[in-house]
């Protein structure tokens, strides 16, 4: 029968073997903690960059729609205000603006 890890620790004759194990467990814990901190920092940077990129791209799309006539000035203003409220963290914003959503030229 093969001895297990705990049995090997128990059979250690000198404190040096046990000390080596404790040192390597500490090194392993330090690597895991540092890796977790690095992942948290990278995640925070990526998410903040994504939010900024999405907001700017969305506003460009809204401007293009307004300039091409696909959206009225009132719809543009309502969408812009809704987006600003979302970015500010307003919990009362549900994501829909109270404006007419049909395109110009379409029958009601």
Buried (B, 14 or more C-beta within 10 A) or exposed (E): EEEEEEEEEEEEEEEEEEEEBEEEEEEEEEEEEEEEEEEEEEEEEEEEEEEEEEBEEEBEEBEEBBEEEEBBEEBBBBBBEBBEEBEEEEEEBEEEBEBEEEEEEEEE
